[in-house]
Amino acid sequence: MAVKKKKIGAAGRFGAGYGKVKNKLIAVERKQRIKQECPFCKGWAKRDGRSIWLCTKCGKNFAGGAFHLKTQKTKN
Ligand SMILES: [Zn+2]
C-alpha cells in the first residue's frame, strides 16, 4: 500500500508542525496566485505595494485590498 501523503503545497517549506496555520496559509497563498482583474480595463493588475495595484495593460495605479484586489467582506 502506498503511504498516504497530505497535500500541503507551498506550505511544505515550513517542515513539520504548524498544521492548522499551514492550512490557512495554503488558502491565502492560492488566492494570491489568482489573477486580479483591473477595474478600468480588462487587463490584469499586479500588486505594487501594500494595497497599491498597478495594471499591466493600461498602466494605472490604484488602491485596493492589501493582498487581494477585491477583499472579501467579513461576517460580523
Ligand atoms: Zn487596466
PDB file of the backbone (N, CA, C, O) and the ligand in Angstrom, with CONECT records:
HET     ZN  A 101       1
ATOM      1  N   MET A   1       0.833  -1.210   0.000  1.00  0.00           N
ATOM      2  CA  MET A   1       0.000   0.000   0.000  1.00  0.00           C
ATOM      3  C   MET A   1       0.868   1.260   0.000  1.00  0.00           C
ATOM      4  O   MET A   1       1.895   1.333   0.674  1.00  0.00           O
ATOM      5  N   ALA A   2       0.434   2.215  -0.752  1.00  0.00           N
ATOM      6  CA  ALA A   2       1.164   3.487  -0.793  1.00  0.00           C
ATOM      7  C   ALA A   2       0.919   4.267   0.494  1.00  0.00           C
ATOM      8  O   ALA A   2      -0.140   4.176   1.115  1.00  0.00           O
ATOM      9  N   VAL A   3       1.907   5.012   0.858  1.00  0.00           N
ATOM     10  CA  VAL A   3       1.786   5.840   2.061  1.00  0.00           C
ATOM     11  C   VAL A   3       0.941   7.066   1.718  1.00  0.00           C
ATOM     12  O   VAL A   3       1.163   7.733   0.707  1.00  0.00           O
ATOM     13  N   LYS A   4      -0.017   7.340   2.572  1.00  0.00           N
ATOM     14  CA  LYS A   4      -0.882   8.497   2.348  1.00  0.00           C
ATOM     15  C   LYS A   4      -0.105   9.790   2.588  1.00  0.00           C
ATOM     16  O   LYS A   4       0.496   9.994   3.643  1.00  0.00           O
ATOM     17  N   LYS A   5      -0.139  10.650   1.579  1.00  0.00           N
ATOM     18  CA  LYS A   5       0.567  11.923   1.719  1.00  0.00           C
ATOM     19  C   LYS A   5      -0.445  13.060   1.722  1.00  0.00           C
ATOM     20  O   LYS A   5      -1.384  13.084   0.927  1.00  0.00           O
ATOM     21  N   LYS A   6      -0.233  13.986   2.622  1.00  0.00           N
ATOM     22  CA  LYS A   6      -1.099  15.164   2.667  1.00  0.00           C
ATOM     23  C   LYS A   6      -0.614  16.180   1.650  1.00  0.00           C
ATOM     24  O   LYS A   6       0.587  16.370   1.455  1.00  0.00           O
ATOM     25  N   LYS A   7      -1.564  16.821   1.014  1.00  0.00           N
ATOM     26  CA  LYS A   7      -1.199  17.840   0.041  1.00  0.00           C
ATOM     27  C   LYS A   7      -1.067  19.178   0.764  1.00  0.00           C
ATOM     28  O   LYS A   7      -2.059  19.822   1.103  1.00  0.00           O
ATOM     29  N   ILE A   8       0.177  19.575   0.990  1.00  0.00           N
ATOM     30  CA  ILE A   8       0.389  20.824   1.704  1.00  0.00           C
ATOM     31  C   ILE A   8       0.965  21.895   0.798  1.00  0.00           C
ATOM     32  O   ILE A   8       1.083  23.051   1.206  1.00  0.00           O
ATOM     33  N   GLY A   9       1.329  21.530  -0.431  1.00  0.00           N
ATOM     34  CA  GLY A   9       1.738  22.525  -1.422  1.00  0.00           C
ATOM     35  C   GLY A   9       2.854  23.424  -0.950  1.00  0.00           C
ATOM     36  O   GLY A   9       3.892  22.961  -0.477  1.00  0.00           O
ATOM     37  N   ALA A  10       2.623  24.730  -1.087  1.00  0.00           N
ATOM     38  CA  ALA A  10       3.659  25.719  -0.805  1.00  0.00           C
ATOM     39  C   ALA A  10       4.019  25.763   0.675  1.00  0.00           C
ATOM     40  O   ALA A  10       5.098  26.230   1.036  1.00  0.00           O
ATOM     41  N   ALA A  11       3.124  25.280   1.531  1.00  0.00           N
ATOM     42  CA  ALA A  11       3.393  25.325   2.963  1.00  0.00           C
ATOM     43  C   ALA A  11       4.397  24.259   3.379  1.00  0.00           C
ATOM     44  O   ALA A  11       4.805  24.210   4.539  1.00  0.00           O
ATOM     45  N   GLY A  12       4.800  23.404   2.436  1.00  0.00           N
ATOM     46  CA  GLY A  12       5.775  22.368   2.728  1.00  0.00           C
ATOM     47  C   GLY A  12       7.120  22.917   3.137  1.00  0.00           C
ATOM     48  O   GLY A  12       7.924  22.210   3.745  1.00  0.00           O
ATOM     49  N   ARG A  13       7.374  24.167   2.811  1.00  0.00           N
ATOM     50  CA  ARG A  13       8.665  24.772   3.135  1.00  0.00           C
ATOM     51  C   ARG A  13       8.849  24.957   4.633  1.00  0.00           C
ATOM     52  O   ARG A  13       9.967  25.212   5.082  1.00  0.00           O
ATOM     53  N   PHE A  14       7.787  24.836   5.416  1.00  0.00           N
ATOM     54  CA  PHE A  14       7.904  25.023   6.858  1.00  0.00           C
ATOM     55  C   PHE A  14       8.192  23.721   7.599  1.00  0.00           C
ATOM     56  O   PHE A  14       8.397  23.726   8.812  1.00  0.00           O
ATOM     57  N   GLY A  15       8.208  22.611   6.869  1.00  0.00           N
ATOM     58  CA  GLY A  15       8.529  21.347   7.511  1.00  0.00           C
ATOM     59  C   GLY A  15       7.415  20.871   8.414  1.00  0.00           C
ATOM     60  O   GLY A  15       6.243  21.183   8.204  1.00  0.00           O
ATOM     61  N   ALA A  16       7.802  20.109   9.425  1.00  0.00           N
ATOM     62  CA  ALA A  16       6.799  19.512  10.293  1.00  0.00           C
ATOM     63  C   ALA A  16       6.204  20.548  11.245  1.00  0.00           C
ATOM     64  O   ALA A  16       6.832  21.551  11.586  1.00  0.00           O
ATOM     65  N   GLY A  17       4.984  20.269  11.655  1.00  0.00           N
ATOM     66  CA  GLY A  17       4.335  21.129  12.644  1.00  0.00           C
ATOM     67  C   GLY A  17       3.482  22.216  12.030  1.00  0.00           C
ATOM     68  O   GLY A  17       3.385  22.317  10.807  1.00  0.00           O
ATOM     69  N   TYR A  18       2.872  23.018  12.853  1.00  0.00           N
ATOM     70  CA  TYR A  18       2.025  24.158  12.477  1.00  0.00           C
ATOM     71  C   TYR A  18       0.880  23.758  11.562  1.00  0.00           C
ATOM     72  O   TYR A  18       0.570  24.484  10.618  1.00  0.00           O
ATOM     73  N   GLY A  19       0.250  22.632  11.814  1.00  0.00           N
ATOM     74  CA  GLY A  19      -0.750  22.087  10.909  1.00  0.00           C
ATOM     75  C   GLY A  19      -1.862  23.029  10.517  1.00  0.00           C
ATOM     76  O   GLY A  19      -2.085  23.275   9.332  1.00  0.00           O
ATOM     77  N   LYS A  20      -2.570  23.565  11.512  1.00  0.00           N
ATOM     78  CA  LYS A  20      -3.720  24.418  11.201  1.00  0.00           C
ATOM     79  C   LYS A  20      -3.292  25.692  10.504  1.00  0.00           C
ATOM     80  O   LYS A  20      -3.954  26.155   9.575  1.00  0.00           O
ATOM     81  N   VAL A  21      -2.178  26.260  10.954  1.00  0.00           N
ATOM     82  CA  VAL A  21      -1.704  27.510  10.369  1.00  0.00           C
ATOM     83  C   VAL A  21      -1.285  27.289   8.925  1.00  0.00           C
ATOM     84  O   VAL A  21      -1.496  28.145   8.066  1.00  0.00           O
ATOM     85  N   LYS A  22      -0.685  26.120   8.668  1.00  0.00           N
ATOM     86  CA  LYS A  22      -0.268  25.815   7.300  1.00  0.00           C
ATOM     87  C   LYS A  22      -1.476  25.736   6.382  1.00  0.00           C
ATOM     88  O   LYS A  22      -1.426  26.209   5.246  1.00  0.00           O
ATOM     89  N   ASN A  23      -2.571  25.135   6.870  1.00  0.00           N
ATOM     90  CA  ASN A  23      -3.764  25.038   6.043  1.00  0.00           C
ATOM     91  C   ASN A  23      -4.323  26.408   5.706  1.00  0.00           C
ATOM     92  O   ASN A  23      -4.808  26.635   4.598  1.00  0.00           O
ATOM     93  N   LYS A  24      -4.254  27.325   6.669  1.00  0.00           N
ATOM     94  CA  LYS A  24      -4.727  28.688   6.412  1.00  0.00           C
ATOM     95  C   LYS A  24      -3.826  29.368   5.390  1.00  0.00           C
ATOM     96  O   LYS A  24      -4.301  30.065   4.493  1.00  0.00           O
ATOM     97  N   LEU A  25      -2.534  29.159   5.532  1.00  0.00           N
ATOM     98  CA  LEU A  25      -1.564  29.769   4.627  1.00  0.00           C
ATOM     99  C   LEU A  25      -1.766  29.295   3.194  1.00  0.00           C
ATOM    100  O   LEU A  25      -1.642  30.078   2.252  1.00  0.00           O
ATOM    101  N   ILE A  26      -2.080  28.006   3.033  1.00  0.00           N
ATOM    102  CA  ILE A  26      -2.315  27.468   1.696  1.00  0.00           C
ATOM    103  C   ILE A  26      -3.487  28.205   1.050  1.00  0.00           C
ATOM    104  O   ILE A  26      -3.430  28.577  -0.122  1.00  0.00           O
ATOM    105  N   ALA A  27      -4.548  28.410   1.828  1.00  0.00           N
ATOM    106  CA  ALA A  27      -5.740  29.075   1.301  1.00  0.00           C
ATOM    107  C   ALA A  27      -5.416  30.491   0.856  1.00  0.00           C
ATOM    108  O   ALA A  27      -5.885  30.941  -0.189  1.00  0.00           O
ATOM    109  N   VAL A  28      -4.608  31.200   1.653  1.00  0.00           N
ATOM    110  CA  VAL A  28      -4.265  32.585   1.330  1.00  0.00           C
ATOM    111  C   VAL A  28      -3.352  32.631   0.115  1.00  0.00           C
ATOM    112  O   VAL A  28      -3.558  33.439  -0.791  1.00  0.00           O
ATOM    113  N   GLU A  29      -2.343  31.768   0.094  1.00  0.00           N
ATOM    114  CA  GLU A  29      -1.365  31.839  -0.992  1.00  0.00           C
ATOM    115  C   GLU A  29      -1.947  31.375  -2.314  1.00  0.00           C
ATOM    116  O   GLU A  29      -1.529  31.843  -3.373  1.00  0.00           O
ATOM    117  N   ARG A  30      -2.899  30.468  -2.267  1.00  0.00           N
ATOM    118  CA  ARG A  30      -3.550  30.054  -3.512  1.00  0.00           C
ATOM    119  C   ARG A  30      -4.316  31.228  -4.105  1.00  0.00           C
ATOM    120  O   ARG A  30      -4.321  31.440  -5.318  1.00  0.00           O
ATOM    121  N   LYS A  31      -4.958  31.982  -3.230  1.00  0.00           N
ATOM    122  CA  LYS A  31      -5.758  33.112  -3.674  1.00  0.00           C
ATOM    123  C   LYS A  31      -4.877  34.198  -4.281  1.00  0.00           C
ATOM    124  O   LYS A  31      -5.278  34.892  -5.216  1.00  0.00           O
ATOM    125  N   GLN A  32      -3.683  34.332  -3.739  1.00  0.00           N
ATOM    126  CA  GLN A  32      -2.775  35.362  -4.233  1.00  0.00           C
ATOM    127  C   GLN A  32      -2.334  35.084  -5.666  1.00  0.00           C
ATOM    128  O   GLN A  32      -1.988  36.011  -6.398  1.00  0.00           O
ATOM    129  N   ARG A  33      -2.343  33.835  -6.064  1.00  0.00           N
ATOM    130  CA  ARG A  33      -1.883  33.500  -7.410  1.00  0.00           C
ATOM    131  C   ARG A  33      -2.960  33.700  -8.466  1.00  0.00           C
ATOM    132  O   ARG A  33      -2.674  33.685  -9.663  1.00  0.00           O
ATOM    133  N   ILE A  34      -4.207  33.888  -8.021  1.00  0.00           N
ATOM    134  CA  ILE A  34      -5.283  34.148  -8.965  1.00  0.00           C
ATOM    135  C   ILE A  34      -5.093  35.541  -9.544  1.00  0.00           C
ATOM    136  O   ILE A  34      -4.763  36.480  -8.820  1.00  0.00           O
ATOM    137  N   LYS A  35      -5.301  35.674 -10.851  1.00  0.00           N
ATOM    138  CA  LYS A  35      -5.110  36.976 -11.492  1.00  0.00           C
ATOM    139  C   LYS A  35      -6.166  37.962 -11.023  1.00  0.00           C
ATOM    140  O   LYS A  35      -7.339  37.621 -10.873  1.00  0.00           O
ATOM    141  N   GLN A  36      -5.726  39.182 -10.798  1.00  0.00           N
ATOM    142  CA  GLN A  36      -6.618  40.232 -10.334  1.00  0.00           C
ATOM    143  C   GLN A  36      -7.008  41.098 -11.526  1.00  0.00           C
ATOM    144  O   GLN A  36      -6.146  41.607 -12.243  1.00  0.00           O
ATOM    145  N   GLU A  37      -8.307  41.259 -11.731  1.00  0.00           N
ATOM    146  CA  GLU A  37      -8.778  41.996 -12.891  1.00  0.00           C
ATOM    147  C   GLU A  37      -8.812  43.492 -12.624  1.00  0.00           C
ATOM    148  O   GLU A  37      -9.265  43.936 -11.570  1.00  0.00           O
ATOM    149  N   CYS A  38      -8.325  44.269 -13.595  1.00  0.00           N
ATOM    150  CA  CYS A  38      -8.298  45.729 -13.487  1.00  0.00           C
ATOM    151  C   CYS A  38      -9.726  46.271 -13.601  1.00  0.00           C
ATOM    152  O   CYS A  38     -10.469  45.847 -14.486  1.00  0.00           O
ATOM    153  N   PRO A  39     -10.126  47.199 -12.721  1.00  0.00           N
ATOM    154  CA  PRO A  39     -11.494  47.739 -12.799  1.00  0.00           C
ATOM    155  C   PRO A  39     -11.685  48.746 -13.930  1.00  0.00           C
ATOM    156  O   PRO A  39     -12.820  49.111 -14.238  1.00  0.00           O
ATOM    157  N   PHE A  40     -10.599  49.201 -14.555  1.00  0.00           N
ATOM    158  CA  PHE A  40     -10.700  50.224 -15.610  1.00  0.00           C
ATOM    159  C   PHE A  40     -10.701  49.614 -17.005  1.00  0.00           C
ATOM    160  O   PHE A  40     -11.382  50.104 -17.906  1.00  0.00           O
ATOM    161  N   CYS A  41      -9.948  48.561 -17.174  1.00  0.00           N
ATOM    162  CA  CYS A  41      -9.924  47.904 -18.470  1.00  0.00           C
ATOM    163  C   CYS A  41     -10.078  46.400 -18.210  1.00  0.00           C
ATOM    164  O   CYS A  41     -10.449  45.997 -17.108  1.00  0.00           O
ATOM    165  N   LYS A  42      -9.799  45.590 -19.201  1.00  0.00           N
ATOM    166  CA  LYS A  42      -9.923  44.146 -18.985  1.00  0.00           C
ATOM    167  C   LYS A  42      -8.564  43.494 -18.754  1.00  0.00           C
ATOM    168  O   LYS A  42      -8.394  42.286 -18.923  1.00  0.00           O
ATOM    169  N   GLY A  43      -7.590  44.337 -18.358  1.00  0.00           N
ATOM    170  CA  GLY A  43      -6.246  43.819 -18.114  1.00  0.00           C
ATOM    171  C   GLY A  43      -6.111  43.226 -16.726  1.00  0.00           C
ATOM    172  O   GLY A  43      -7.084  43.112 -15.981  1.00  0.00           O
ATOM    173  N   TRP A  44      -4.880  42.848 -16.394  1.00  0.00           N
ATOM    174  CA  TRP A  44      -4.620  42.265 -15.092  1.00  0.00           C
ATOM    175  C   TRP A  44      -3.812  43.235 -14.245  1.00  0.00           C
ATOM    176  O   TRP A  44      -2.885  43.887 -14.727  1.00  0.00           O
ATOM    177  N   ALA A  45      -4.180  43.314 -12.987  1.00  0.00           N
ATOM    178  CA  ALA A  45      -3.480  44.203 -12.068  1.00  0.00           C
ATOM    179  C   ALA A  45      -2.460  43.409 -11.265  1.00  0.00           C
ATOM    180  O   ALA A  45      -2.703  42.273 -10.858  1.00  0.00           O
ATOM    181  N   LYS A  46      -1.318  44.039 -11.050  1.00  0.00           N
ATOM    182  CA  LYS A  46      -0.262  43.434 -10.241  1.00  0.00           C
ATOM    183  C   LYS A  46      -0.153  44.209  -8.940  1.00  0.00           C
ATOM    184  O   LYS A  46      -0.370  45.421  -8.910  1.00  0.00           O
ATOM    185  N   ARG A  47       0.178  43.520  -7.881  1.00  0.00           N
ATOM    186  CA  ARG A  47       0.347  44.199  -6.599  1.00  0.00           C
ATOM    187  C   ARG A  47       1.663  44.952  -6.633  1.00  0.00           C
ATOM    188  O   ARG A  47       2.721  44.375  -6.885  1.00  0.00           O
ATOM    189  N   ASP A  48       1.582  46.268  -6.372  1.00  0.00           N
ATOM    190  CA  ASP A  48       2.757  47.122  -6.466  1.00  0.00           C
ATOM    191  C   ASP A  48       3.274  47.505  -5.086  1.00  0.00           C
ATOM    192  O   ASP A  48       4.355  48.082  -4.970  1.00  0.00           O
ATOM    193  N   GLY A  49       2.537  47.201  -4.070  1.00  0.00           N
ATOM    194  CA  GLY A  49       2.879  47.543  -2.706  1.00  0.00           C
ATOM    195  C   GLY A  49       1.661  47.254  -1.879  1.00  0.00           C
ATOM    196  O   GLY A  49       0.668  46.744  -2.397  1.00  0.00           O
ATOM    197  N   ARG A  50       1.712  47.564  -0.614  1.00  0.00           N
ATOM    198  CA  ARG A  50       0.557  47.259   0.221  1.00  0.00           C
ATOM    199  C   ARG A  50      -0.651  48.060  -0.232  1.00  0.00           C
ATOM    200  O   ARG A  50      -0.633  49.290  -0.183  1.00  0.00           O
ATOM    201  N   SER A  51      -1.666  47.401  -0.658  1.00  0.00           N
ATOM    202  CA  SER A  51      -2.928  47.933  -1.179  1.00  0.00           C
ATOM    203  C   SER A  51      -2.760  48.860  -2.385  1.00  0.00           C
ATOM    204  O   SER A  51      -3.679  49.611  -2.713  1.00  0.00           O
ATOM    205  N   ILE A  52      -1.613  48.818  -3.042  1.00  0.00           N
ATOM    206  CA  ILE A  52      -1.421  49.582  -4.276  1.00  0.00           C
ATOM    207  C   ILE A  52      -1.320  48.598  -5.426  1.00  0.00           C
ATOM    208  O   ILE A  52      -0.543  47.645  -5.370  1.00  0.00           O
ATOM    209  N   TRP A  53      -2.101  48.827  -6.461  1.00  0.00           N
ATOM    210  CA  TRP A  53      -2.163  47.904  -7.577  1.00  0.00           C
ATOM    211  C   TRP A  53      -1.809  48.612  -8.869  1.00  0.00           C
ATOM    212  O   TRP A  53      -2.179  49.770  -9.064  1.00  0.00           O
ATOM    213  N   LEU A  54      -1.111  47.944  -9.734  1.00  0.00           N
ATOM    214  CA  LEU A  54      -0.672  48.510 -10.999  1.00  0.00           C
ATOM    215  C   LEU A  54      -1.186  47.609 -12.120  1.00  0.00           C
ATOM    216  O   LEU A  54      -0.928  46.406 -12.149  1.00  0.00           O
ATOM    217  N   CYS A  55      -1.923  48.234 -13.045  1.00  0.00           N
ATOM    218  CA  CYS A  55      -2.456  47.452 -14.157  1.00  0.00           C
ATOM    219  C   CYS A  55      -1.368  47.233 -15.195  1.00  0.00           C
ATOM    220  O   CYS A  55      -0.648  48.164 -15.555  1.00  0.00           O
ATOM    221  N   THR A  56      -1.253  46.002 -15.673  1.00  0.00           N
ATOM    222  CA  THR A  56      -0.214  45.702 -16.649  1.00  0.00           C
ATOM    223  C   THR A  56      -0.617  46.156 -18.049  1.00  0.00           C
ATOM    224  O   THR A  56       0.229  46.258 -18.937  1.00  0.00           O
ATOM    225  N   LYS A  57      -1.919  46.429 -18.249  1.00  0.00           N
ATOM    226  CA  LYS A  57      -2.383  46.801 -19.583  1.00  0.00           C
ATOM    227  C   LYS A  57      -2.483  48.315 -19.755  1.00  0.00           C
ATOM    228  O   LYS A  57      -1.887  48.881 -20.672  1.00  0.00           O
ATOM    229  N   CYS A  58      -3.250  48.978 -18.856  1.00  0.00           N
ATOM    230  CA  CYS A  58      -3.435  50.421 -19.005  1.00  0.00           C
ATOM    231  C   CYS A  58      -2.453  51.210 -18.146  1.00  0.00           C
ATOM    232  O   CYS A  58      -2.397  52.433 -18.274  1.00  0.00           O
ATOM    233  N   GLY A  59      -1.688  50.575 -17.288  1.00  0.00           N
ATOM    234  CA  GLY A  59      -0.655  51.256 -16.522  1.00  0.00           C
ATOM    235  C   GLY A  59      -1.166  52.111 -15.384  1.00  0.00           C
ATOM    236  O   GLY A  59      -0.418  52.918 -14.832  1.00  0.00           O
ATOM    237  N   LYS A  60      -2.432  51.946 -15.025  1.00  0.00           N
ATOM    238  CA  LYS A  60      -2.993  52.767 -13.959  1.00  0.00           C
ATOM    239  C   LYS A  60      -2.594  52.231 -12.589  1.00  0.00           C
ATOM    240  O   LYS A  60      -2.509  51.023 -12.363  1.00  0.00           O
ATOM    241  N   ASN A  61      -2.355  53.167 -11.694  1.00  0.00           N
ATOM    242  CA  ASN A  61      -2.072  52.849 -10.293  1.00  0.00           C
ATOM    243  C   ASN A  61      -3.339  53.123  -9.503  1.00  0.00           C
ATOM    244  O   ASN A  61      -3.930  54.196  -9.629  1.00  0.00           O
ATOM    245  N   PHE A  62      -3.755  52.182  -8.706  1.00  0.00           N
ATOM    246  CA  PHE A  62      -4.952  52.431  -7.914  1.00  0.00           C
ATOM    247  C   PHE A  62      -4.890  51.653  -6.617  1.00  0.00           C
ATOM    248  O   PHE A  62      -4.083  50.739  -6.447  1.00  0.00           O
ATOM    249  N   ALA A  63      -5.771  52.046  -5.706  1.00  0.00           N
ATOM    250  CA  ALA A  63      -5.807  51.398  -4.398  1.00  0.00           C
ATOM    251  C   ALA A  63      -6.764  50.225  -4.421  1.00  0.00           C
ATOM    252  O   ALA A  63      -7.731  50.216  -5.184  1.00  0.00           O
ATOM    253  N   GLY A  64      -6.501  49.261  -3.604  1.00  0.00           N
ATOM    254  CA  GLY A  64      -7.368  48.098  -3.497  1.00  0.00           C
ATOM    255  C   GLY A  64      -7.096  47.430  -2.167  1.00  0.00           C
ATOM    256  O   GLY A  64      -6.602  48.063  -1.235  1.00  0.00           O
ATOM    257  N   GLY A  65      -7.414  46.170  -2.081  1.00  0.00           N
ATOM    258  CA  GLY A  65      -7.119  45.437  -0.865  1.00  0.00           C
ATOM    259  C   GLY A  65      -5.630  45.273  -0.689  1.00  0.00           C
ATOM    260  O   GLY A  65      -4.868  45.390  -1.649  1.00  0.00           O
ATOM    261  N   ALA A  66      -5.210  45.004   0.531  1.00  0.00           N
ATOM    262  CA  ALA A  66      -3.784  44.912   0.831  1.00  0.00           C
ATOM    263  C   ALA A  66      -3.129  43.754   0.082  1.00  0.00           C
ATOM    264  O   ALA A  66      -2.035  43.903  -0.463  1.00  0.00           O
ATOM    265  N   PHE A  67      -3.801  42.593   0.055  1.00  0.00           N
ATOM    266  CA  PHE A  67      -3.188  41.424  -0.564  1.00  0.00           C
ATOM    267  C   PHE A  67      -3.999  40.899  -1.734  1.00  0.00           C
ATOM    268  O   PHE A  67      -3.468  40.197  -2.595  1.00  0.00           O
ATOM    269  N   HIS A  68      -5.275  41.230  -1.772  1.00  0.00           N
ATOM    270  CA  HIS A  68      -6.122  40.868  -2.897  1.00  0.00           C
ATOM    271  C   HIS A  68      -6.833  42.131  -3.331  1.00  0.00           C
ATOM    272  O   HIS A  68      -7.212  42.958  -2.502  1.00  0.00           O
ATOM    273  N   LEU A  69      -7.012  42.276  -4.617  1.00  0.00           N
ATOM    274  CA  LEU A  69      -7.629  43.496  -5.130  1.00  0.00           C
ATOM    275  C   LEU A  69      -9.055  43.651  -4.617  1.00  0.00           C
ATOM    276  O   LEU A  69      -9.466  44.726  -4.181  1.00  0.00           O
ATOM    277  N   LYS A  70      -9.790  42.560  -4.681  1.00  0.00           N
ATOM    278  CA  LYS A  70     -11.147  42.594  -4.152  1.00  0.00           C
ATOM    279  C   LYS A  70     -11.155  41.810  -2.848  1.00  0.00           C
ATOM    280  O   LYS A  70     -11.028  40.586  -2.841  1.00  0.00           O
ATOM    281  N   THR A  71     -11.305  42.518  -1.770  1.00  0.00           N
ATOM    282  CA  THR A  71     -11.270  41.849  -0.481  1.00  0.00           C
ATOM    283  C   THR A  71     -12.641  41.283  -0.159  1.00  0.00           C
ATOM    284  O   THR A  71     -13.676  41.802  -0.578  1.00  0.00           O
ATOM    285  N   GLN A  72     -12.605  40.225   0.584  1.00  0.00           N
ATOM    286  CA  GLN A  72     -13.854  39.601   0.988  1.00  0.00           C
ATOM    287  C   GLN A  72     -14.484  40.414   2.112  1.00  0.00           C
ATOM    288  O   GLN A  72     -13.792  41.002   2.942  1.00  0.00           O
ATOM    289  N   LYS A  73     -15.792  40.431   2.116  1.00  0.00           N
ATOM    290  CA  LYS A  73     -16.495  41.088   3.204  1.00  0.00           C
ATOM    291  C   LYS A  73     -16.534  40.137   4.393  1.00  0.00           C
ATOM    292  O   LYS A  73     -16.951  38.984   4.285  1.00  0.00           O
ATOM    293  N   THR A  74     -16.089  40.653   5.516  1.00  0.00           N
ATOM    294  CA  THR A  74     -16.053  39.789   6.709  1.00  0.00           C
ATOM    295  C   THR A  74     -17.422  39.759   7.354  1.00  0.00           C
ATOM    296  O   THR A  74     -18.158  40.745   7.368  1.00  0.00           O
ATOM    297  N   LYS A  75     -17.734  38.596   7.883  1.00  0.00           N
ATOM    298  CA  LYS A  75     -19.021  38.432   8.549  1.00  0.00           C
ATOM    299  C   LYS A  75     -18.927  38.968   9.967  1.00  0.00           C
ATOM    300  O   LYS A  75     -18.045  38.576  10.730  1.00  0.00           O
ATOM    301  N   ASN A  76     -19.822  39.850  10.310  1.00  0.00           N
ATOM    302  CA  ASN A  76     -19.838  40.403  11.666  1.00  0.00           C
ATOM    303  C   ASN A  76     -21.105  39.964  12.406  1.00  0.00           C
ATOM    304  O   ASN A  76     -21.300  40.329  13.565  1.00  0.00           O
TER     305      ASN A  76
HETATM  306 ZN    ZN A 101      -6.222  48.438 -16.605  1.00  0.00          ZN2+
END
